[in-house]
Structures are given as structure tokens and as C-alpha cells.
Amino acid sequence: PDDAALHYTGRIAVTETGGALYWPGSSVAFVADAPTVQARLLDTTGSNYLAVVVDEGTPVVIGGVKGASLVTLAEGLSEGEHHIEIFKRTEGWEETIWLEGVRLPEGGSLSVVEPPTLRMEFYGDSITSGYSVDCTCDEDDALYKNHYQTYAAITARRLGAAHHSISLSGVGITQSWW
């Protein structure tokens, strides 16, 4: 998790045992030269979901697994380098999901992603977090939360910026549900 080739974005604590993805939009990106890329994840609640984006393609959703797991992020990749991003879709309510490491087959290699020079920070509530983005409901199911499709994440991607999101559903700056 503390390999220099892994570029974390967001407020993330990185130790020798794991990178903590807590806030929505927390992410880690890297370049892999391998046909298969796996990650070792630890989710203590089983309610976190991640978007895995390979070469800026369509995000693939993984998660919802309690405990430690070895997850295939991409397979059948063509020869050469591929940009891979692991992006936390869910909120802090779902607790932390830990990236314990990236696994490549023998002969595979990781290299550094050039970090964006522009950085943006977003503070907000459910709209910023991505609450119920993936349904036409008002449902607290973590499966429907999708920070990747929020105005914050889309704006940052379109501007080529790194973005940090400090957001929580129901929590306002001047007034909250509680």
C-alpha cells in the first residue's frame, strides 16, 4: 500500500499495512504493465463499493464484501501500460475500506501516474456525496451511492484535476438533521 507507484488522492492515511479510503471520492491510481491486476482489500462492514476505471473506460463496480478479499480489478489486458484507478463510491457512513496492496503476475510492473497540477476541494452533503445517484429512490442502500457520478467528480475529471471531497449525507454547513 505504501509503494511509491501508487498515487492516492483525498484525505487518506497510508501506512505500511494499508491505504485508508474513507471519504467519498478517495482514490488510488497507478500504471500497470500486466495482463491481470488484482488488489487486496479489507472492508470491515461489507458496505463499501468502489469504481474501478481502466484506461478511462466505463467504471466497473466492485465491493459489498465483508472482510479481506483478493479482487480482480482487470484481466485480459493487452500488452503494454494501462492506467488504473480505484475510486470510493460510498460515504464515510460505510466506514473505511483498506487497500492492502496491488498484486500483479510475475513479470508485471507498476509505475507512477503523473499527478494533476490542478486540485479542487468540495464540501457538501448528500448531493456532493452521491446519495441515491444510481436509483430514482430515496434509499440509503450503499449500492445506490455513487460519488463517481456527482458534480464534484465529473467537474474534476473534465478539468483534469485531482479532487478531494469532504461530504456526508444529511450534514449541512449551517443546519443538519441532528
C-alpha positions, 0 to 999 in steps of 0.5 A: 500500500505504501509503494511509491507507484501508487498515487492516492488522492483525498484525505487518506492515511497510508501506512505500511499495512494499508491505504485508508479510503474513507471519504467519498471520492478517495482514490488510488491510481497507478500504471500497470504493465500486466495482463491481470491486476488484482488488489487486496482489500479489507472492508470491515462492514461489507458496505463499501463499493468502489469504481474501478476505471481502466484506461478511462473506460466505463467504471466497473463496480466492485465491493459489498464484501465483508472482510479481506478479499483478493479482487480482480480489478482487470484481466485480459489486458493487452500488452503494454501500460494501462492506467488504473484507478480505484475510486470510493463510491460510498460515504464515510457512513460505510466506514473505511475500506483498506487497500492492502496492496496491488498484486500483479503476475510475475513479470508485471510492473507498476509505475507512477501516474503523473499527478494533476497540477490542478486540485479542487476541494468540495464540501457538501452533503448528500448531493456532493456525496452521491446519495441515491445517484444510481436509483430514482429512490430515496434509499440509503442502500450503499449500492445506490451511492455513487460519488463517481457520478456527482458534480464534484467528480465529473467537474474534476475529471473534465478539468483534469484535476485531482479532487478531494471531497469532504461530504456526508449525507444529511450534514449541512454547513449551517443546519443538519438533521441532528 
